Amino acid sequence: MDKIVVEGGYPLKGEVRISGAKNAALPILVSSLLTDGPCTYSNVPVLKDIESTKELLINHGARIETDQHTVTIDAGGLNNSEAPYDLVRKMRASILVLGPLVARLKKARVSLPGGCSIGARPINLHLKGLAALGAKVELIHGYVEASAAKLRGAEIFFDTVTVTGTENLMMAAVLAEGITLLRNAAREPEVTALADVLNKMGAKIEGIGTSVLKITGVPALKPVSVSIIPDRIETGTFMVSAALSGGDIKILDCEPTHLESVIHKLRLTGSEVKIDGNTMTVKGGDKITSIDIKTMPYPGFPTDMQAQFMVLLSVAKGFSVITETIFENRFIHVSELKRLGADIKVSGNTAMITGVPKLMGAPVMATDLRASASLILAGLAASGTTEVSRVYHLDRGYEAIEKKFASLGAKIKRVKA
């Protein structure tokens, strides 16, 4: 099993180019199931989750061609309504095939999903929504079994904001008969990106970017060629690395409007952030100031940036509080950060952080995707050497992150087991 070895203490300087967003690419690739003919996607990141998605789509009868960061998917031969456990267990986003399969094949049998150990993340809102659209939905032997001779528009209210739930039901509703209203819908840029792609395919979705989506069903969709939006979480991770190291990084091909809450909080810690179109320059300040953070659905502070900011606040001057409102089990990385010398106390969904002058290198173990990134950031800031094991989590969501950090002057390498 690979590990990442980091020698900390070097300021990061230079330019880094941001990859396409994993969390946008996954549902957009899956949306190809809604149409016959080849859909072409550019700026697709090279990641394990993308490979898992392609395996899943091939399982359903899609033909796929890949040329570096361009993926072409033709689901004209869609013929298999079952997503088996062996494929779905690798990645929670696999549940996204449920809506398109019911819409196209009138039935689906999808294993309950797996993925990171950061919380329960139940799919009950997906299932209630499909039932409201007229599907018969059952849970049988660990599988969701759904069928509908015809989906019909309905008014659906999400009790809590759900990104994948919004995406799944949006994909089901575009081929349903009549009008569907999704209320309290997720507003994340990745959801907006999917809606834009569906409209390019011929769907009729109104209210994109708001909490109420009006979807007028159409008989069929057409193939598209689109580019995947930049990854805002990768962008944020490199922003924090500049602040941590007292560095000066120019971040290329990003989308600053997707990161307003992160930019605001980073400036409060003392970093300088300059924006020029799709380029941001982040310069670390002379000192890091403590702040409080509360994760919220978009446009609030993203839960996927919580672990990275926790590292930054671990070496800030003063006392900080992070409140996690999205996932109930997303402080697993705290015990590993404490091994590096961080002073963090956790009570329920709140982490209380007292800044220390310096972190110290140590062997640590990644527990989920964003925790992996946070431990690498901690290693970059720590004195001595940090070894991060179980980095297969990292490879699910960051494309060649060690190479990108090395290009900025970090002393970092991947060691093959």
C-alpha positions as CSV (number, residue, x, y, z in Angstrom):
1,M,0.0,0.0,0.0
2,D,1.5,3.4,-1.1
3,K,2.4,6.1,1.4
4,I,3.3,9.8,1.0
5,V,6.4,11.0,2.7
6,V,6.7,14.7,3.4
7,E,9.6,16.8,4.7
8,G,8.1,19.9,6.1
9,G,9.1,23.5,6.5
10,Y,9.5,24.7,3.0
11,P,7.5,27.7,1.7
12,L,5.5,26.8,-1.5
13,K,6.0,29.1,-4.5
14,G,5.0,28.9,-8.2
15,E,2.0,28.0,-10.3
16,V,-0.4,25.1,-10.1
17,R,-3.2,24.2,-12.5
18,I,-6.5,22.9,-11.1
19,S,-8.0,19.7,-12.4
20,G,-11.7,19.1,-13.2
21,A,-14.0,18.6,-10.3
22,K,-14.5,15.0,-9.2
23,N,-17.9,15.8,-7.6
24,A,-19.1,17.4,-10.9
25,A,-17.6,14.8,-13.2
26,L,-19.3,11.8,-11.4
27,P,-22.9,12.8,-11.9
28,I,-22.2,14.3,-15.3
29,L,-20.7,11.1,-16.6
30,V,-23.6,9.2,-15.2
31,S,-26.1,11.5,-17.0
32,S,-24.9,9.9,-20.2
33,L,-27.2,7.0,-19.4
34,L,-30.1,9.3,-20.1
35,T,-29.4,9.4,-23.9
36,D,-28.5,7.4,-26.9
37,G,-25.3,8.4,-28.8
38,P,-21.8,9.5,-27.8
39,C,-21.4,12.2,-25.1
40,T,-17.9,13.7,-24.9
41,Y,-16.5,15.1,-21.7
42,S,-13.3,17.1,-21.5
43,N,-11.3,18.2,-18.4
44,V,-12.2,14.9,-16.6
45,P,-9.7,14.3,-13.7
46,V,-7.7,11.0,-13.6
47,L,-8.9,9.5,-10.4
48,K,-9.9,6.2,-8.9
49,D,-13.5,7.4,-8.4
50,I,-13.7,8.3,-12.1
51,E,-12.4,4.8,-13.0
52,S,-15.0,3.2,-10.7
53,T,-17.7,5.2,-12.4
54,K,-16.6,4.1,-15.8
55,E,-16.6,0.5,-14.7
56,L,-20.1,0.9,-13.4
57,L,-21.3,2.5,-16.7
58,I,-19.7,-0.3,-18.7
59,N,-21.6,-2.7,-16.5
60,H,-24.8,-1.1,-17.7
61,G,-23.9,-1.5,-21.3
62,A,-22.2,1.8,-22.1
63,R,-19.2,1.9,-24.5
64,I,-16.4,4.2,-23.3
65,E,-13.3,5.6,-24.9
66,T,-10.7,7.6,-22.9
67,D,-8.0,9.9,-24.1
68,Q,-6.1,11.3,-21.1
69,H,-8.6,13.9,-19.7
70,T,-11.3,13.3,-22.4
71,V,-13.9,10.6,-22.0
72,T,-16.6,9.6,-24.6
73,I,-19.5,7.6,-23.4
74,D,-22.2,6.0,-25.6
75,A,-25.1,4.6,-23.7
76,G,-27.1,3.6,-26.8
77,G,-26.6,0.0,-25.8
78,L,-27.9,0.5,-22.2
79,N,-29.2,-3.0,-21.3
80,N,-28.5,-3.8,-17.7
81,S,-30.5,-2.4,-14.9
82,E,-28.5,-3.9,-12.0
83,A,-25.6,-2.2,-10.2
84,P,-23.9,-4.9,-8.2
85,Y,-22.4,-4.7,-4.8
86,D,-18.9,-5.3,-5.9
87,L,-19.0,-2.1,-8.0
88,V,-21.1,0.1,-5.9
89,R,-19.3,-0.6,-2.6
90,K,-16.2,1.3,-3.8
91,M,-18.0,4.7,-4.0
92,R,-21.1,6.2,-2.5
93,A,-21.8,8.3,-5.7
94,S,-22.7,5.0,-7.4
95,I,-26.2,5.5,-6.2
96,L,-26.5,8.2,-8.9
97,V,-27.3,5.6,-11.5
98,L,-30.6,4.9,-9.8
99,G,-32.6,7.8,-11.2
100,P,-31.3,7.5,-14.8
101,L,-31.8,3.7,-14.9
102,V,-35.5,4.0,-13.8
103,A,-36.0,6.8,-16.3
104,R,-34.5,4.9,-19.2
105,L,-35.1,1.2,-18.5
106,K,-38.2,1.6,-16.3
107,K,-36.4,-0.4,-13.5
108,A,-33.2,-0.5,-11.4
109,R,-31.6,-2.8,-8.9
110,V,-28.8,-0.9,-7.2
111,S,-26.8,-2.1,-4.2
112,L,-26.7,0.2,-1.2
113,P,-23.6,2.3,-1.6
114,G,-20.2,2.4,0.2
115,G,-17.5,5.1,0.3
116,C,-15.7,7.2,3.0
117,S,-16.4,6.5,6.7
118,I,-17.4,10.1,7.5
119,G,-21.0,9.5,8.4
120,A,-24.2,7.6,7.6
121,R,-25.3,9.7,4.6
122,P,-28.6,7.8,4.2
123,I,-30.3,7.7,0.8
124,N,-33.9,7.8,2.2
125,L,-34.5,11.1,0.5
126,H,-33.6,9.6,-2.9
127,L,-36.0,6.8,-2.4
128,K,-38.9,9.0,-1.1
129,G,-38.4,11.3,-4.1
130,L,-38.5,8.4,-6.6
131,A,-41.6,7.1,-4.9
132,A,-43.2,10.5,-5.3
133,L,-42.4,10.4,-9.0
134,G,-44.4,7.2,-9.2
135,A,-41.8,4.5,-8.8
136,K,-42.4,1.4,-6.7
137,V,-39.3,1.3,-4.3
138,E,-38.3,-1.5,-2.1
139,L,-35.2,-2.5,-0.1
140,I,-34.4,-6.2,-0.6
141,H,-31.3,-8.0,0.6
142,G,-29.1,-4.9,0.6
143,Y,-30.4,-3.7,-2.8
144,V,-32.7,-0.8,-3.8
145,E,-35.2,-2.2,-6.3
146,A,-37.2,0.5,-8.1
147,S,-39.6,0.2,-11.1
148,A,-42.0,2.5,-12.9
149,A,-43.9,2.0,-16.2
150,K,-43.9,5.8,-16.4
151,L,-42.4,8.5,-14.1
152,R,-44.7,11.4,-13.5
153,G,-43.8,14.9,-12.2
154,A,-44.4,15.7,-8.5
155,E,-43.6,18.3,-5.9
156,I,-40.8,17.0,-3.7
157,F,-39.5,18.8,-0.6
158,F,-36.1,17.7,0.8
159,D,-36.2,17.6,4.6
160,T,-32.4,18.3,4.6
161,V,-30.2,19.6,1.8
162,T,-28.8,16.6,-0.2
163,V,-26.4,17.0,-3.1
164,T,-26.7,13.5,-4.5
165,G,-30.4,13.3,-3.7
166,T,-31.0,16.5,-5.8
167,E,-28.8,15.2,-8.6
168,N,-30.5,11.7,-8.7
169,L,-34.0,13.1,-8.7
170,M,-33.2,15.8,-11.2
171,M,-31.9,13.1,-13.6
172,A,-35.0,11.0,-13.1
173,A,-37.4,14.0,-13.5
174,V,-36.0,15.2,-16.8
175,L,-37.6,12.3,-18.6
176,A,-40.8,12.2,-16.4
177,E,-44.1,13.2,-17.7
178,G,-45.2,16.7,-16.5
179,I,-43.6,19.1,-14.1
180,T,-41.4,18.3,-11.1
181,L,-40.6,20.8,-8.4
182,L,-37.6,20.1,-6.1
183,R,-37.8,22.3,-3.0
184,N,-34.9,22.9,-0.7
185,A,-32.7,21.6,-3.5
186,A,-28.9,21.6,-3.1
187,R,-27.2,24.7,-4.7
188,E,-23.6,23.5,-4.9
189,P,-21.7,24.4,-8.1
190,E,-21.5,20.7,-8.9
191,V,-25.3,20.4,-8.9
192,T,-25.6,23.6,-11.0
193,A,-23.0,22.1,-13.5
194,L,-25.1,18.9,-13.8
195,A,-28.3,21.0,-14.4
196,D,-26.5,23.0,-17.1
197,V,-25.4,19.8,-18.9
198,L,-28.9,18.4,-18.7
199,N,-30.3,21.5,-20.3
200,K,-27.7,21.3,-23.1
201,M,-29.0,17.7,-23.6
202,G,-32.5,19.2,-24.2
203,A,-33.9,19.1,-20.6
204,K,-36.0,21.9,-19.3
205,I,-34.7,22.9,-15.9
206,E,-35.5,26.3,-14.4
207,G,-34.2,27.9,-11.2
208,I,-30.7,26.6,-11.6
209,G,-28.5,27.8,-8.7
210,T,-31.5,28.4,-6.4
211,S,-33.2,26.1,-3.9
212,V,-36.2,25.5,-6.0
213,L,-35.8,23.6,-9.3
214,K,-38.6,23.4,-11.8
215,I,-38.2,20.5,-14.2
216,T,-40.5,20.1,-17.2
217,G,-40.1,16.5,-18.5
218,V,-39.2,15.9,-22.1
219,P,-39.5,12.7,-24.2
220,A,-35.8,12.2,-24.9
221,L,-32.4,13.9,-24.6
222,K,-29.6,14.3,-27.1
223,P,-25.8,13.7,-26.7
224,V,-23.5,16.6,-25.7
225,S,-19.9,17.7,-25.6
226,V,-19.0,19.6,-22.4
227,S,-16.1,20.5,-20.2
228,I,-16.0,19.7,-16.5
229,I,-15.8,22.7,-14.1
230,P,-12.7,23.2,-12.0
231,D,-12.4,21.4,-8.6
232,R,-13.2,24.0,-5.9
233,I,-12.0,21.7,-3.1
234,E,-8.6,21.0,-4.8
235,T,-8.4,24.8,-5.3
236,G,-9.1,25.4,-1.6
237,T,-6.6,22.8,-0.6
238,F,-3.8,24.6,-2.5
239,M,-5.0,28.0,-1.1
240,V,-4.5,26.6,2.5
241,S,-1.1,25.2,1.6
242,A,0.1,28.7,0.6
243,A,-1.2,30.1,3.9
244,L,0.3,27.3,6.0
245,S,3.8,27.6,4.5
246,G,4.0,31.3,4.2
247,G,4.2,30.7,0.5
248,D,3.1,32.5,-2.7
249,I,1.1,30.4,-5.1
250,K,-0.7,31.3,-8.4
251,I,-3.6,29.0,-8.9
252,L,-4.6,28.6,-12.5
253,D,-7.9,27.4,-14.1
254,C,-10.0,27.8,-11.0
255,E,-13.4,29.3,-10.4
256,P,-13.1,31.9,-7.5
257,T,-16.9,32.5,-7.5
258,H,-17.4,28.9,-6.2
259,L,-15.1,29.7,-3.2
260,E,-16.4,32.9,-1.7
261,S,-16.8,31.5,1.8
262,V,-13.3,29.9,1.7
263,I,-11.7,33.1,0.4
264,H,-13.4,35.2,3.1
265,K,-12.2,32.9,5.9
266,L,-8.7,32.6,4.5
267,R,-8.3,36.4,4.4
268,L,-9.5,36.5,8.0
269,T,-6.6,34.3,9.0
270,G,-4.1,36.8,7.5
271,S,-3.5,35.6,4.0
272,E,-3.6,37.7,0.9
273,V,-5.9,36.5,-1.9
274,K,-5.9,38.3,-5.3
275,I,-8.4,37.3,-8.0
276,D,-7.9,37.8,-11.7
277,G,-10.6,36.0,-13.7
278,N,-9.9,32.3,-13.4
279,T,-6.6,32.8,-11.6
280,M,-6.0,33.4,-7.9
281,T,-2.8,34.3,-6.2
282,V,-2.6,33.4,-2.5
283,K,0.2,34.7,-0.3
284,G,0.6,33.6,3.3
285,G,0.7,36.3,6.0
286,D,3.4,37.0,8.6
287,K,1.2,35.3,11.2
288,I,-1.9,33.1,11.1
289,T,-4.9,34.5,13.0
290,S,-7.4,32.2,14.7
291,I,-11.0,32.2,13.5
292,D,-14.2,30.3,14.0
293,I,-15.8,28.1,11.2
294,K,-19.2,26.5,10.8
295,T,-19.7,24.1,7.9
296,M,-23.0,24.7,6.0
297,P,-24.6,23.7,2.7
298,Y,-23.5,25.9,-0.2
299,P,-23.0,28.9,-0.3
300,G,-21.8,28.3,3.3
301,F,-18.4,27.0,4.2
302,P,-17.9,23.6,2.7
303,T,-17.5,20.5,4.9
304,D,-14.9,19.3,2.4
305,M,-12.6,22.1,3.4
306,Q,-13.1,21.6,7.2
307,A,-10.1,19.3,7.7
308,Q,-7.7,21.5,5.7
309,F,-8.6,24.6,7.7
310,M,-8.3,22.6,10.9
311,V,-4.6,22.1,10.1
312,L,-4.2,25.8,9.4
313,L,-5.9,26.8,12.7
314,S,-3.7,24.3,14.5
315,V,-0.7,26.6,14.1
316,A,-2.7,29.9,14.3
317,K,-2.2,32.3,17.1
318,G,-5.1,32.0,19.6
319,F,-8.2,29.8,20.0
320,S,-10.5,28.6,17.2
321,V,-13.7,26.7,17.1
322,I,-14.9,24.5,14.1
323,T,-18.5,23.4,14.1
324,E,-19.4,20.5,11.7
325,T,-23.1,20.5,10.8
326,I,-23.0,18.3,7.7
327,F,-21.6,14.9,8.7
328,E,-21.6,13.4,12.2
329,N,-18.4,11.6,12.0
330,R,-16.0,14.0,10.3
331,F,-13.4,14.6,13.0
332,I,-11.7,11.3,12.6
333,H,-8.5,13.1,11.4
334,V,-8.2,14.9,14.8
335,S,-6.4,12.0,16.5
336,E,-3.9,11.9,13.7
337,L,-3.3,15.7,13.9
338,K,-2.7,15.3,17.6
339,R,0.0,12.8,16.8
340,L,1.7,15.7,15.0
341,G,1.4,17.9,18.1
342,A,-1.9,19.7,17.4
343,D,-3.9,20.8,20.5
344,I,-7.5,19.9,19.6
345,K,-10.4,18.9,21.8
346,V,-13.6,17.5,20.4
347,S,-17.1,17.7,22.0
348,G,-19.9,16.3,19.8
349,N,-19.8,18.2,16.5
350,T,-17.5,20.9,17.8
351,A,-13.7,21.0,17.6
352,M,-11.8,23.5,19.9
353,I,-8.3,24.3,18.6
354,T,-5.6,26.0,20.5
355,G,-2.8,27.0,18.2
356,V,0.7,25.7,18.8
357,P,3.9,27.2,17.5
358,K,4.9,24.2,15.4
359,L,3.7,20.8,14.3
360,M,6.2,17.9,14.4
361,G,6.5,15.2,11.8
362,A,5.3,11.7,12.7
363,P,3.7,8.6,11.0
364,V,0.0,9.1,10.5
365,M,-2.8,7.2,8.7
366,A,-5.5,8.6,6.4
367,T,-9.1,7.8,7.2
368,D,-11.0,9.5,4.4
369,L,-10.4,11.6,1.3
370,R,-10.3,15.1,2.7
371,A,-8.5,13.8,5.9
372,S,-5.8,12.5,3.6
373,A,-5.3,16.0,2.1
374,S,-5.2,17.6,5.6
375,L,-2.5,15.2,6.8
376,I,-0.3,16.1,3.8
377,L,-0.9,19.8,4.5
378,A,0.1,19.1,8.1
379,G,3.2,17.4,7.0
380,L,4.1,20.4,4.8
381,A,3.9,22.6,7.8
382,A,5.5,20.3,10.4
383,S,9.2,20.1,11.3
384,G,10.8,16.8,10.3
385,T,9.3,14.0,8.3
386,T,5.7,12.9,8.1
387,E,4.6,9.6,6.6
388,V,1.0,9.4,5.5
389,S,-0.2,5.8,4.9
390,R,-3.4,4.5,3.4
391,V,-3.3,7.2,0.6
392,Y,-5.7,5.2,-1.6
393,H,-8.3,7.6,-0.1
394,L,-6.3,10.5,-1.6
395,D,-6.2,8.9,-5.1
396,R,-10.0,8.9,-5.1
397,G,-10.2,12.7,-5.2
398,Y,-6.9,14.4,-5.9
399,E,-5.1,14.0,-9.3
400,A,-1.3,13.6,-8.8
401,I,-1.3,15.9,-5.7
402,E,2.2,15.0,-4.7
403,K,3.5,16.0,-8.1
404,K,1.7,19.3,-8.0
405,F,3.1,20.0,-4.5
406,A,6.6,19.0,-5.6
407,S,6.4,21.5,-8.5
408,L,5.7,24.2,-5.9
409,G,8.9,23.3,-4.0
410,A,7.6,20.8,-1.5
411,K,9.8,18.0,-0.4
412,I,7.3,15.2,-1.0
413,K,7.3,11.8,-2.6
414,R,5.2,8.8,-3.1
415,V,6.7,5.5,-1.8
416,K,5.4,2.3,-3.3
417,A,4.7,-0.4,-0.9
